[in-house]
């Protein structure tokens, strides 16, 4: 994890937008390597969590896939929402780690682990440490298993 400050830009979309059929998003199992640092908490007061900035926050990953897998991903201090499965079909997300805990009194608002709004989704055996929801079910969520 880098301790260099990241200056946020006004961008309300997804940082990563993955769409298609038969897609696998796979991280690695090495505990000290392969983390995606979202820079949600920074030293500078103008940044996301410490400033309690709720305006124009980007979302993390959209995975709008048919027949997909999300496995072994490691996300560190995301600015906001981690994975969106809205519109996804037949996706399994497992063995992922999401750590969005604050080092100060700041609250990591809206650091939801998985926002599901798709069909035939399985979200299981994930490790989610955040200040918000592990999973949220939105419009279109049909036949979703979270365990």
N, C-alpha and C positions, 0 to 999 in steps of 0.2 A: 504494500500500500504506500502510495506516495504522500508526502506531507506538503507538497507544493500546492499552493492555492489555485483553484480553478475559478475563473470569473464567469458567472452565468450569463448566458445570452437569453434574449427573449425568444423562446422557442417552445411552443406548447404541444408539439407533436410527439411522436415516438423517436427515441434515439436510434432504435433498431426496429425495422419493419420487415418481418419475414412472412412471406405468403407463398403458397404453392401447394403441391401434392407430394406425399411421401418425403417429408423433410425431417431430418434429425439434427437437433441442436445439442451438441455434446461438449461438455467441459472436460475437466480431468479430475482424478481422484487424489492428486498430490495436495495435501492440506495447506502448504505454504505458497503455492504457485497457482496461477491461472485465475486470480480474482479479478472481477470487473469492478473498478472503483468508481462509484457514481458521484463522489464529492458532495454528498448531501450535507455534510457538516464541515465547516471550514473555520479557519482562524479569523478571517475578516468578518466584521459585523454586517456587511451588506449581503451576505450569502444566505442560503436557503434556511436551514433549521435554526441557526442562532439568531437570525433576523426575523424568524417566524414569517417568512415570505411565502405567501400562499398564491401569489399572482404569477401567471405565465410559467408555471413549473412544467418542465418536460416530463413525459412518461418514459418508462424504461423500454421494455421489449414488447412489441406486438407480434404474436405468433398466430396468425390467421391462416391456419394450415388444415388441409384434409389429410388424415393419416400421418400423424407426426409424433415425435418423441422429443422431450426436453429432459436431459439427464446430466447429472454431475456439474451443473453450472454453479458458480459461486459469485454472489453479488454482495458488494460491500458498500454500505451507506448510500443507497440510492437517493436521489433527490426526491422522488415520489414513487408512485405506483411501479411495481417491479415487472410482473408479467401480465399481459392482457391476453386472454384466450377468447375474446369476443369474436364470434363468427367462425371459430375453429370447430372441426368435426373429427371425431375419433383420434383424440390426442391423449397421450399418457405423459405426465410430468412426474418424475421421481428422482430421489437422491440428490436434490438440489439444496443448496445452502444460501439463505438470505439473512444477512446481518445488518440491521439498520437500527442500532442502539446508539443513543447519544452519550457523549463523554462529558456533557455539561448538564445544566438544568433544562436545556432546550428539548422540545418534544418533536420527534420525527413524524410530523403530520403526514397522513396519506401515504405511508410506505407499505401499502397492502402487498402481501406476497403474490397472490394470484387473483386476478379479477376474471371470473368465468362468466361467459355469456354464450357459450357454444353448445354443441350436442355431442353426447357420448364422450365425456371427458373423465379422466381418472387422474387425480392429484393425490399422490401417496408417498409416504416415507420421505417427506421433505423436512428440512430443519429451518424454521423461520423464527428469527428473533428480531422483533420490530416493536414499534410503539403503536401499532395499529392492527388492522385485521390480517389474519393469516390468509383467509380466502373471503372473497365477496362474490355473491351470485347476483348477476344482473339480468337484464332483459334477454330472453332467448336461451337461458340456461335450462337445458333439457337432458335428463339422464346423466347427472354429474355425481361422481363419487369422490369424496374427500376423506382421506383417512391417514 
